Amino acid sequence: SILTPRQTITKSGEPAEIVTKGRHDPCVGIRAVPVGEAMMACVILDHILLHRGQIGENRGKIG
């Protein structure tokens, strides 16, 4: 893979360059929330459908 130097600063505030190897996603924290919400929605809907399948009733609408 091509290594691209990035601009950063040191702990003392001086400009520096950094080169990282491998796959690094700088916005993993931003992407984690929607992924977690989507996973939770799938789990909840799955349990609603399992419950509906066991009870055999159709009470209201999903969604």
N, C-alpha and C positions, 0 to 999 in steps of 0.2 A: 504494500500500500504506500501511497505517496504521503510523506510526512510534511505537513504545512506548519511552519512556525506561527504562533499566535502571540499577540501583544498582551502583556499582563503587568502586574506590579509586584514588587517584593513586599515583605512585611513592613519595611521602613518607608515604603511609598515610592521607591525608585522604579522607573520603567525597565522592563525586561522582556525577553522572548521565552516562550515555552514550547516544547515539541513533545507531543504524546504519541504513543504507539498503541495500536488496537482501535477498537470501536468505542467511542465515548459519546454519549448523548448529553449535551449540556442542559437540556430542558426535560429531564426525566421526572422531576418533581411536578412540573406543570402537566405532564401527560398522565401521571399516576391517578389524579383525581377523577377525570372522566372514565378512565379504564375501570377503576374501582366502582364507580357508580353504575356503569353498564353491567359489570359482573354481578353486583348486588341485585339489580333489576331482573336479570336472568334467573337468579336463585329464587327470588320472591315469586316471580311468575311461575317457575317450575313447581314450587310448593303449593301455590294456589291451584294449579292444574291437577296436581296429585290429590289434593284435598277434594276437589270437585269430582275426580274420578272415583274416589272411595265413597263419597256421600251419595253421588248420583243425582244431585240437584243442580239446577242452574239458578243461582241467586245473584241477580244483578249483572252488571257488565264489568268486564276486565278493562281497566284503562280509564 
